[in-house]
Amino acid sequence: MWLDLLQWPAMAVTVVAAWLVGSRSAHRRALGFWCFLAGNVLWVAWGLHDSAYALVALQFFLAALNARGIYKNE
């Protein structure tokens, strides 16, 4: 099923997000936090499909931290 492959784009988006958040540019850091949020959505979709409920719960907590990062970056 195609949802089995969703973990790969989720991983790629998360890696790109981590790289962007490490930038000195406030704009790139903000983009990184938004990428992290997109990655959170992808991980939740994959986690629900794969019954990885601890991963799903983790993504909700990380999404809250990423939303805080967006707010603090401005």
C-alpha positions in Angstrom: 0.0 0.0 0.0 1.2 3.5 -0.7 0.9 4.5 3.0 3.8 2.1 3.7 6.1 4.3 1.7 5.0 7.5 3.5 7.7 7.1 6.1 10.4 8.0 3.5 9.0 11.5 2.6 8.3 12.0 6.3 11.9 11.3 7.1 13.2 13.5 4.2 11.0 16.5 5.3 12.2 16.1 8.9 15.9 16.1 7.9 15.4 19.2 5.7 13.5 20.9 8.5 16.3 20.2 11.0 18.8 21.7 8.5 16.7 24.8 8.0 16.1 25.3 11.7 19.9 25.5 12.2 20.1 28.5 9.9 21.2 32.0 11.0 18.4 33.4 8.9 15.1 33.9 10.7 13.2 33.3 7.5 14.9 29.9 7.0 14.4 29.0 10.6 10.6 29.8 10.3 10.5 27.7 7.1 12.2 24.9 9.0 9.6 24.9 11.7 6.8 24.8 9.1 8.6 21.9 7.4 8.7 20.2 10.8 4.9 20.6 11.1 4.5 19.1 7.7 6.7 16.2 8.8 4.6 15.8 11.9 1.5 15.4 9.7 3.2 12.8 7.5 4.5 10.9 10.6 1.0 10.9 12.1 -0.5 9.5 8.9 2.1 6.8 8.7 1.9 6.1 12.4 -1.9 5.6 12.4 -1.6 3.4 9.3 1.1 1.3 11.0 -0.6 1.4 14.5 2.5 3.1 15.9 0.6 5.0 18.5 3.6 6.1 20.6 5.0 7.7 17.4 1.6 9.5 16.8 1.6 10.8 20.4 5.2 12.0 20.1 4.3 13.9 16.9 1.6 15.8 18.7 4.0 16.9 21.4 6.7 17.8 18.8 4.1 19.7 16.8 3.4 21.8 19.9 7.1 22.5 20.3 7.4 23.4 16.6 4.4 25.8 16.9 6.3 27.4 19.9 9.4 27.6 17.7 7.5 29.5 15.0 6.2 31.9 17.6 9.5 32.4 19.3 11.4 32.9 16.0 9.3 36.0 15.1 
